Amino acid sequence: MTANDKFAGITQAQMDAHWMAFTGNRQFKQDPRIITAAKGAYFTSADGRQIFDGLSGLWTCGAGHSRDEITEAVSQQMKTLDYAPAFQFSHPKAFELAERITQFMPAGLNRVFYTNSGSESAETSLKIARAYWRKKGMPSKTKLIGRAKGYHGVNWGGISVGGIGPNRALFGEAVAADHLPHTVLPENKFIKGMPETGAHKAEDMLELIALHDASNIAAVIVEPLAGSAGVLPPPVGYLKRLKEICEQHDILLIFDEVITGFGRMGSNTGAEEFGVVPDMINVAKQLTNGTIPMGAVIAKQEIYDVFMENGGPEYAVELPHGYTYSAHPVACAAALASLDILENDKLVPRVKSLAPVLEESIHQLKGLPYITDIRNYGLAAALTIDAAPGEPLLRPYQIAMKMWEKGFYIRYGGDTIQLGLPFIAEPEQIDTLVSALGDTIKAL
């Protein structure tokens, strides 16, 4: 392999021009990892190797890469209508997709507001929550509550309610928010699936209510299963109790399902899988199978009705919020095709059937050096890796780089290694990935 193979023909000037997102730019540009193609469960690297996609892109491509159905739908849409304004005008697929999305949601969540990403979905739901209470004549309800280790994107609202320190530290004060403690407990280490202990952590919400008063709190936002912090399944009963507390104190509950929505938990949503229906659900990623940026907030009818009933003249804008690319017709076409694939290929029940395979395989790594915890649910799993002296981020990075050399793409974040298997994965592929991961850790 020559240096040019690794760079895929990218010139030094081109390499220098790109300030990469969430990337160690200095290291990457010395030793780049360039992907040139993808099909099914595999990427093709610049040097021609087949790389198993152990994270479904970025939790995005559960149905596999380069699906012909999506390619055809997008191509046809671009030939017919490449763009339509989202403000005061629209196009047919925006309405068709909205109804289609509600068919995947728990009963009662039936009003869809489009965004372009998970970050925008978080921002949108938080704005809707504040505006909802103002429309109801309760303008003091502005405080937002997130959770430690939570991830809700990178915009101002999202990092404010988010609970991952490095994502917040550089940027100073943002939106007024407070945080619930996380649910990771020492007694739950190496538990398979949902921990039996930890529902009591929802009671911490009562302390925040005592501190701020419910009259000042607009909403609580949590991931049903926290993904970016390292696959943190909710303790049994935790979400149910959190919902009860929010209902008792007139506080909206928002589920950030950007990772858990559309199949990864083995149900259409995390809300369905864990048996708790929030007031709003945020989605993105799997909505279009990662092909085109798109997200949405799905709200209960009552929230929508408050805006309509207090919107002034019928021609007036009820919610002054939205994006140039909201309900983009090409993204809508991609999403409709993606949701059809999930249904036609029965991928959600397939996740349910594959989940025990991943669970059994990943927990076989218990006892290996440096692994201090293993967690899993659905087709998501993570390892916590003991820190190297003075360099807490080093070992996960080293593991991921060795795995790339071996032909596997996985995610490293903080002190964790994360897996988000494609819904189309075969049991043998799961076992091969985990076996390679174990061998890599042993060789550190």
Residue, then its C-alpha position, 0 to 999 in steps of 0.5 A: m500500500t502506498a501513501n496515496d492509497k491511504f489518502a484516496g487521491i486527496t491532496q495535502a491542500q484538500m486535507d488541510a482545508h477540512w476542519m473535521a467534526f469530533t475528530g483528532n484532526r492532527q493525528f487523522k491528517q497524518d494517518p487518515r482513515i478514508i472510506t470510499a464506498a459502502k454496501g450492506a454491512y461493509f465499508t470499503s477503505a481507500d486501500g480497498r479493504q472490506i471493513f465491517d460496520g460495527l456501528s451502523g455508520l453513526w447509529t444510522c444505517g441499520a438497514g445496511h448501506s446503499r439500499d437500492e430502494i432508497t437510491e431509486a426513491v431519492s433519484q426519482q424525487m430529485k428528478t421531480l421536485d428537488y426543493a420546496p419551501a417549508f414556510q407557508f408552502s409544502h409538498p405531498k411527501a411531507f404529509e405522507l411521511a408525517e402520517r407514516i412516522t406516527q405509525f411507528m410511534p406510541a398511541g397519542l404521539n401524532r403531530v410531527f415537526y421536521t428538523n434536519s438532525g438529532s441536534e435540531s430535534a433536541e433544540t426544537s423539542l426544548k423550544i416547544a416545551r417552553a413555548y407550550w407553557r407560555k401559551k398556557g399562561m405559565p411563562s415562569k416554566t422555563k427551566l430544563i432538566g437533563r441528566a448526567k451522561g446524557y447526549h442531546g446533540v451539540n447546539w446550545g440547548g442540547i449541550s445545556v441539558g446534555g451531561i457529557g462534560p467535554n462537550r460543554a466545557l469549552f463553550g461557557e454558559a448556555v441555556a439555564a438547565d439542571h441535571l438528574p444524576h446518571t443511573v450507572l451504579p457499581e452494583n450493576k456492573f456486567i449486568k445483561g440488559m436492564p439492571e434490576t437495581g436503580a429505579h430509585k434514581a428517578e426520585d432525584m427528580l423530586e429534589l430538583i423540584a424542591l430546589h427549583d419548584a415545579s412552577n419554574i420547570a418546563a421539561v425533562i429530557v432523557e434518552p430511554l437508553a443513553g447511547s453516546a455515553g456508552v450504552l446505558p440501559p435504564p434500570v427496571g422501573y426507572l422511566k416509569r417512575l420518572k414519568e409519574i413524577c413529571e405528570q404529578h408536577d405538570i412537567l413535560l417529559i421528552f425522550d431523545e430517541v435519536i439512537t433508539g428510534f426505529g428499531r435498535m431496541g427491538s421495538n419501533t421506539g424505546a418508549e414502546e420497548f420500555g413501556v413508557v409514553p412521553d410527551m414528545i419523542n425526538v428522532a433522526k439517524q435511522l429515519t432515513n437510514g443515514t442517507i440524507p440528514m433529517g430529524a423530527v419531533i413527534a408531539k402529543q395532540e394536546i401540545y399541538d392543540v395548545f398552539m393552534e388554540n392560542g395562535g391568533p388569526e388563522y393565517a398567523v404563525e403559531l410556532p415561529h420556528g423551523y429550518t430552510y430544509s425542514a421537510h426537504p422533499v428528497a429527505c422525505a423520499a429517503a425516509l419513506a423508503s427507509l421506513d418501508i424497508l424496516e417494515n417489509d424486511k421485518l428488521v425490527p423483529r430481526v433486531k429482537s431475535l439478534a439481541p440475545v446473540l450480541e448479549e451472549s457474545i459481548h459478555q464473554l469478554k468479561g474477565l479480560p484485562y482493562i474491561t471494568d464493565i459491559r452493558n447491552y440492550g437490543l443491538a447496542a453494547a459497550l465496554t468500559i475500559d480502565a484508564a491508562p495512567g495519566e491518559p484516560l482516553l488512550r486505550p479506547y483509541q488504541i483498541a479502535m485503531k487496531m480494530w480498523e486495521k483488522g477490518f472492523y469499524i467500532r466507536y470509541g468515546g471517552d472511556t468506552i468502546q461502543l457497538g451498534l450492529p446493523f439490523i442485517a448483521e448475521p450471528e457469525q458476523i457478530d461473533t467474529l467482531v466480538s472475537a476480534l475485539g477480545d483478541t485486540i484487548k488481550a494484545l494491548 
